[in-house]
């Protein structure tokens, strides 16, 4: 079993990635060339909101105790992934408008995919640890 400090470090990395993604999203969405003002209300506001909610969901998932609040923790992890999927959908819409350079879009999507992979691995590790916990604490 991994040490608590290793698990904390991985959470902090995910949380930091989410905050970095949120800041990048704000920066790109406020760029007039990428997101013209006439389109901001329909795409960019949602993107910023999703990126901020993502960071909150990751933080809430980590705060929920794995053994006492497993379902709650899992729900926050699922919500975080849903926000990432919503961001990808919004980015696809922006891509089809041809307002963002492809290298910037690729970087944005890469950040999202890395977060998805990290949350998936975190959730899988939680599931394994929770099953071991249940197995070890079964009463016959």
C-alpha positions in Angstrom: 0.0 0.0 0.0 1.2 3.5 -0.9 2.2 5.9 1.8 -0.2 8.7 2.6 2.4 11.3 1.6 2.6 9.7 -1.9 -1.2 9.9 -2.3 -1.3 13.5 -1.1 1.4 14.4 -3.6 -0.6 12.9 -6.4 -3.7 14.8 -5.3 -1.8 18.0 -5.1 -0.4 17.4 -8.6 -4.0 16.9 -10.0 -5.3 19.9 -8.1 -2.4 22.0 -9.4 -3.1 20.8 -12.9 -6.7 21.8 -12.5 -5.8 25.3 -11.3 -3.3 25.7 -14.1 -6.0 24.6 -16.6 -8.4 27.1 -15.1 -5.9 30.0 -15.4 -5.0 29.0 -19.0 -8.7 28.9 -19.8 -9.3 32.4 -18.4 -6.3 33.7 -20.3 -7.5 32.2 -23.6 -11.1 33.2 -23.1 -10.2 36.8 -22.5 -8.2 37.0 -25.7 -10.2 38.9 -28.2 -8.6 37.1 -31.2 -9.5 33.6 -29.8 -12.9 34.4 -28.3 -14.5 37.5 -29.8 -16.8 39.5 -27.4 -19.9 38.7 -29.5 -19.4 34.9 -28.7 -18.2 35.1 -25.1 -21.6 34.7 -23.5 -22.3 31.4 -25.4 -19.0 29.6 -25.0 -16.3 31.2 -23.0 -18.3 31.9 -19.8 -19.2 28.2 -19.6 -15.6 27.1 -20.3 -14.3 29.3 -17.4 -17.1 28.0 -15.1 -16.3 24.4 -16.0 -12.6 24.8 -15.3 -13.3 26.4 -12.0 -15.8 23.8 -11.0 -13.3 21.1 -12.0 -10.8 22.4 -9.4 -13.5 22.5 -6.8 -14.7 19.0 -7.5 -11.1 17.6 -7.2 -10.6 19.4 -3.9 -14.0 18.1 -2.6 -13.2 14.6 -3.7 -9.9 14.7 -1.8 -11.6 16.0 1.3 -14.1 13.2 1.4 -12.7 10.3 3.4 -12.1 7.3 1.2 -13.3 4.8 3.8 -16.2 6.7 5.4 -17.4 8.7 2.4 -16.5 6.5 -0.6 -19.7 7.2 -2.6 -19.4 11.0 -2.0 -15.7 10.9 -3.0 -16.5 8.9 -6.1 -19.3 11.3 -7.1 -16.9 14.3 -7.0 -14.4 12.4 -9.2 -17.2 11.6 -11.7 -18.3 15.3 -11.6 -14.7 16.4 -12.3 -14.6 14.1 -15.3 -18.0 15.4 -16.5 -16.6 19.0 -16.4 -13.6 17.9 -18.5 -15.9 16.3 -21.1 -18.0 19.5 -21.2 -14.8 21.6 -21.7 -13.8 19.3 -24.6 -17.2 19.8 -26.2 -17.0 23.6 -25.9 -13.5 23.6 -27.3 -14.7 21.6 -30.3 -17.3 24.3 -30.9 -14.6 26.9 -30.7 -12.3 24.9 -33.0 -15.1 24.7 -35.7 -15.3 28.5 -35.6 -11.6 28.6 -36.6 -10.8 31.3 -34.0 -8.0 29.5 -32.2 -4.6 28.5 -33.5 -4.3 24.7 -33.6 -1.1 24.6 -31.4 -3.0 26.4 -28.6 -6.0 24.2 -29.0 -3.8 21.1 -28.9 -2.1 22.3 -25.7 -5.5 23.0 -24.1 -6.8 19.6 -25.0 -3.6 17.9 -23.8 -4.1 19.5 -20.4 -7.6 18.2 -20.2 -6.6 14.7 -21.3 -3.8 14.5 -18.8 -6.3 15.5 -16.1 -8.8 12.9 -17.3 -6.0 10.2 -17.1 -5.0 11.4 -13.7 -8.5 11.3 -12.3 -9.2 7.9 -13.8 -6.0 6.5 -12.2 -7.0 8.2 -8.9 -10.5 6.7 -9.0 -9.1 3.3 -9.9 -6.6 3.4 -7.0 -9.4 4.5 -4.6 -11.6 1.6 -5.8 -8.8 -0.9 -5.2 -8.0 0.5 -1.7 -11.7 0.6 -0.8 -12.2 -3.1 -1.8 -9.2 -4.1 0.2 -10.6 -2.1 3.2 -13.9 -3.9 2.9 -12.3 -7.3 2.6 -10.1 -6.6 5.7 -13.0 -5.3 7.7 -15.6 -8.0 7.0 -17.3 -9.4 10.0 -18.2 -13.0 9.7 
